[in-house]
């Protein structure tokens, strides 16, 4: 009877250990793909200061500017007020640098369907000033005008320089996506896919 009792206790402990490993493994996978997440990526060219856009699944056309609307207005305000503060601009505009030529950016700006235009945000703003109103905000009359935006996307589609700009891409959820040192550690060990979901 005692032997059977101890057997059941040991069996229960082993089941709990196995269950814990399963939950931990699946929580890591969920962390890599649940919102909000950060995107770690490496490109096959230098697109650091260029405007990202979102392509259709077949990569044939631009379907939206891959950027947060408020963010775009912030960038416009910097230029419209002639603020020559490159550090402030860099903080707003640029992705974070990681080790081994990897970059980190919020999921609102980057996905596996992202491509890059042959222009910077500064050039975009000067080329399409009617995206903005005189007070430094977005021109919602145009942005909410379907015909205007479709025409804009057609023009931008001709400015895409590479429809497959990524050599690697990972979606990294909390807490990994916010820990630069940890990400660099896993990049250095070639094991980023163990904590992030590999997309490319």
Buried (B, 14 or more C-beta within 10 A) or exposed (E): EEEEEEEEEEEEEEEEEEEEEEEEEEEBEEBBEEEEBBBBBBBEEEBEBBBBBBBEEEEEBBBEBBBEEEBBBBBBBBBBEEEEEEEEBEEBBEBBEBEEEBBBBBBBBBBBBBBBBBBBBBBBBEEBEEBBBEEBEBBEEBBEEEEBBEEBBEEBBEBBEBBEBBEBBBBBBBEBBBBBEBBBBBBEEEEBEEBBBEBE
